[in-house]
Amino acid sequence: MHSPTRSMKRPKRRREMLKQVNGTKSNPALNPREVEHRLGREVESFLSDERQLHLIDDLTKVNPVTTTTVLRCLQARYATHVFYTKAGCSLVAVNPFRPIPALYTQELMEEYHTASCLQDLKPHVFLVAEETYRNVESQIPPVNQSVIVSGESGAGKTWTSRCLMTFYATVAASSSVPKGSITAEKIEKRVLDSNPVMEAFGNACTLRNSNSSRFGKYIQLQLNRAQLLTGASIQTFLLEKTRVAYQAPQERNFHIFYQVAKGATEVERLEWSLPRGATFSWLPNSEKSLEEDNFDVTRKAMSHLGIDSSMQNNVFKILAGLLHLGNVGFCESEDESQPCTLEAHAKDSAKTASRLLAVPQERLVDVLSFRRITAGKQRQEFKKACPKAESGMRRDCLAKVVYAKLFDWLVAVINANIYADPSGWSNFIGLLDVYGFESFPENHLEQLCINYANEKLQQHFVSHFLKAQQEEYALEGFEWSFINYQDNQSCLDAIEGSPVSIFSLLNEECRLNRPSNTGQLQTRIEVALSDNRCVSQDRFWKEPNFIVSHYAGNVCYRVEGMVEKNKDPVPPELVLLLQRSQDPLLQELFPADASRSGEDNVKAQTKPAVVTVVSKFKASLEQLMEILHSTSPHYIRCIKPNAECEAALFRQEEVLRQLEACGIVETVSISAAGFPVRMSFGSFLERYKVLKKPQKPNSRAEKHQENGFAPVRGNGWKAEASSEEEEEVRNILWQTCEEHETRANPAYCGKTKVFMTNAMLDLLEGRRMGVFSEAAFCVQRFWRRFKRRREAERSRSALIIQSGVRSWLARKRFQKCRKAAAVVQRAWKRWKAKRDAKAAEELDDADAGGTFLGASLPAKRSRQGASFRFWPLGLLPSMVPSGPGSFRQSLTLLNCLRVLQNNSPDAGLWSRPSHGVTSVRAVPQGSIKFRCRKSPLLFADTQPDAYIVTGFNQILLDKRLSV
C-alpha cells in the first residue's frame, strides 16, 4: 500500500523534467514531437526506476547516493513489506508496527546459520548476528564483537535485541559445556528469560512507545573456544527511578506494578490489600491493556532464574507496599511548627504500607513528617516539621530508593544465575540496548542523560567509521576525497566538556551549601557556554530553560528540579527506617552498619562527598565506551516510520529527519567508495600465507598489466612493493583474483595495511578453507593408508602366529597318536604272542587226546547254542603244530570245508554246551564278560555283522540267545 506522499511526488518530478525539456525548445534541431518523445522516455525511465527500487537490498547500489534516493528506496521496500536494508557497514531496520511471525522462524535462523556465503542472503537482523558469530569463530582480531542497536524511542530497539539474543541462544546452544557451568539448555533458557524480567521491572509505556526501556543495558554473551554459549552477564545504566513516583500525563508506571495489580490471585489480593477496582495514585492509565501486562510470564521467568515462589511473593509484597505508600497524602499545616497531618483516606494506606514494608506505622509517619537537623559542635539533633511539599518529596524519595535497590538486587540475582566462570569462556558478543533519543514537551534531567548517552554512541560511530576510516585512507596513500559528515563533538563538549559544561555546572551547584536558584543556574549556563553554538535559550518560555542542539534535533530542558535530581539525596532517617524493617528482603537491601547502630550514624553524620547522578552516569558510560572500543562494532539503525506507531504508514519527513541525524547517507557514501575490511600485512600473512603458490618469474607483472584487476597501490602493479610483506600480500591477492576471474578491484594495498571488500574476504576465506580441507584430506589419506598397512601387517603377523600354533598343535597330536599307536602295537604284539602260544598249546592237547575234531558232532542238535565264527581256512592249518602236509592238517581242513558246505549255524566241529563262548578247540564253561572303554579312535565302536567270517581279531563271539 503506497502512502499519499509517494503518489504526489511523481507529478512534481514530471514538471521538473518538462521544464528541463522546454528549456531546449530554442534549439531548432528539436521539434515538438522529439521533445514529447524525449519526455516520455524520461518519464518511463523514472517509473521503471521507481518500480525497481524495492529490489535494491544494499543502499550502496543506489545511484546516485543522495538523501532523496535513499529515502525512496526505503519507502519502496517498506511498501512491499521488506523492512531490512543494508547500508554499508550498518543495517537499517524500519519498524513495521505489527507482528510478522514468518520473519523470525526457527527455519530462517537455521538458513542464515548454515549458509555458505552470507553475501547471497537478504539483509536481516539474523545476518548481522551470524556475521558476528563467524567473526568470533574465525578469531580475526579484534575477536570480541559488539552489536550496537540505536534509534529513537519506539523504533524497535528492544525487539531487535530480543531477536539477537534468541538467535545466539539457538545457534550457540549445546548439550555439553565445560565443567563448572550449568548445562547449555538451562543457560539458553535463563538468558532468554532475563528479557521479560528486565522489561517488566525496567520498561514502561510512554507517549512514544508502549514498551519503552527506561534504563540502558549491555548484555555480554560469553562463548567458549567451541563457540558454545556458556554464560552471560548484564550491565545496566541509569534506571529512571523517578517514574515510580511521577508519571507524565498519558504515561504509565513500570510494567511490574500493573502486572501485580491485575494478575494477583484472590489470596494474594487479600494479603497485599489489592482489591479489584482499587485506585492508586502511582498507577495511572491502568485501564489500558498492554501485551506487557502478563504477570504469569514474569513469574515463570523469575522461577527459571532461580527466584523461588517465596522470594517472589516477598518482592511483590514490597511493590504492593509502594503502591499503598503512593496513596499517603498530607494536609497543609496551619502552623509551620506543627507537622502535616495525614489526609482522611491516607490513614488506611499508611497502615497497609507499614504492614507490607514491615515497619512501624508511627515510625513511618514520623520520618515522613519530620526532618532531623544536627547542629553545633556537640552534634545536637533537632526535629523540624516538614511542610506538605517536603513530606511528599520524602515519601517519593523512600519509594524511589526502595525500587532502585530492588532493581539492582534483581540484576545481581540474574547475573549470579547466568554468569559463567572466567575459565569457562574465552570470547564474548555484546548487545547494547539503550534508551532512544527523547524529546517531550517537558524534558528534565532524565532526558538530558538519555540524550547524552545517545550522543556518546553517535560519536562512537562517527569516530570509528566516518572519521577514522577516511583518515586511515589518507594515511595509507589512497586517492581519497573526504566526505563531509555531521560531527557531534561540539554537542558533547557542551554537555560533558572541560573545564566548563552543563554537567560541571550542575555538579558545582550540588556542592554549594545553599539552595539552588534556577534563574541563576540558567544565567551561568548561558554565559559559560555562549561560544558553543549547540547551546541556546528559548526566550519565549517564561520558565528557566536551555536548548541543546543534539544530532537528532533540538531539545529544550527545564532547569527547575535539575539540581535536586542530580543530588538525589536520601535522608538518613529513611535509610534507618528501612534498616529496622522486619522484612528479610529489605534487611538484605539495606544492611545495618556493623560498626555502629543507625542512630549513631545519624547523630555522628558528617557531610559526605557528593556523588551526583550525572557523575555516576558519565563514569558508567566511559566504562562502556572502553568495552566498545576494544571490540569489533556492528551497527543496527532502527527507524521509526511514523510518530503514531501505526502499521503501513511511512512518513517521509519523519524518516528523513532520522536518516540525516544518524548519518546514513554519509555512511553509504563512504562504504560505497571505500573498503570495509582492513588488516595489517602481518596479520594478513599470518592468516593467509598458506594460500601462496609458487609462480614463474615475470609472470606476475605480465598478468597484472594484462588484467588490471588485482589490488594496487600508487600507480598500480607497475609500482614496486615497499617490503617483502607487501610483495607476498600482492601475490596472494592476485592469485585469488585470478583463480576466481575477478575483474573488479576488490582490494587495495596501502603502506602498512591491506584493504578489502567483503566479497574479497569471502574469496580468501573460501580458498583458505579449501587449502585446509585439502590438507586435512591429505592427512586423512595418509592416515588411512597407514591404518591399512598396519592392519595388513597385523593380519600377516597373526597368520604366522596362527600357522606356528597350528603346526605345533599338529605335531603334538601326531606325537600323541604315534605314542598311542606304539602302545597299541606293543599290546597287540603281546596279545598275539600269547594267543599263538595258547592256540598251539590247545592244538597240542587235542592231538594228544586223539579226539577227532568232528567225531563228537551229534547228528541232530538243538538250535540253542553259542554263535561262533571260524578262523580263516588258511589260518587253521597253519596253527596245527604238525608239519605241513601232515594228517592233522588235512583232517582239520576237511572238517572246516564240511561246515562251510552245510552253512548251518548248528553245524560244528565239536560238541558244545548251550551256553558260553566256543573256540575252535576249547569248550569253556559258563559266561565270559568283557569290559571295554570307548576308544578315542574314529570308527572304533564299529562291529562286524553276525555270521560273517572275519579276521583273527574277531575270534570270540558274543553269546547267542537261544531261539
Buried (B, 14 or more C-beta within 10 A) or exposed (E): EEBEEBEEBEEEBBEEBBEEBEEEEEEEEBEEEEBEEBBEEBBEEBEEEBEEBBEBBBBBEBEEBEEEBBBBBBBBBBBEEBBBBBBBBBBBBBBBBEEEEEBBEEEBBEBBBEBEEBEEBEBBBBBBBBBBBBBBEEEBEEBBBBBBBBBBBBBBBBBBBBBBBBBBBBBBBBEEBBEEBBEBEBBBBBBBBBBBBBBBBBBBBBBBBBBBBBBBBBBBBBBBEEBBBBBBBBBBBBBBBBBBBEBBEEBBBBBBBBBBBBBBEEEBBEBBBBEEEBEBBBBBBBEEEBEBBBBEBBBBBBEBBEBEEEBBBBBBBBBBBBBBBBBBBBEEBEEEEEBBBBBEEBBBBBBBBBBBBBBEBEBBBBBBBBBBEBEEEEEEBEEEBBBBEBBBBBBBBBBBBBBBBBBEBBBEBBBEBBBBEEEBBBBBBBBBBBBBBBBBEEBBBBBBBBBBBBBBBBBBBBBBBBBEBBEBBEEBBBEBEEBEBBBBBBBBBBBBBEEBBBBBBBBEBBEEEEEBBBEEBBBBBBEBBEEBEBBBBEEEEEEBBBBBBBBBBEBBBBBBEBBBBBBBEBBBBBBBBBBBBEBEBBBEBBEBEEEEBBEEBBBEEEEEEEEBBBBEBBEBBEEBBEBBEEBBBBBBBBBBBBEEBEEBBBBBEBBBBBBBBBBBBBBBBBBBBBBBBBBBBEBBBEBBEEBEEEEEEEEBEEBBEEBEBBBBBBEEBEEEBBEEBBBBBBBBBBBBBBBBEBEEBBBBBBEBBBBBBBBBBBBBBBBBEEBEEEEEEEEEEEEEEEEEEEEEEEEEEEEEEEEEEEEEEEEEEEEEEEEEEEEEEEEEEEEEEEBEEEBEEBBBEBBEEEEEBBEEBEEEBEEEBBBBBBBEBEBBBEBBBBEEEBEBBEBBBEBBEEBEEEEEBEBBBBEBEEBBBBBBBBBBEEEEEEEEEEEEEEEEEEEEEEEEEBEEEEBEBEBBEEE
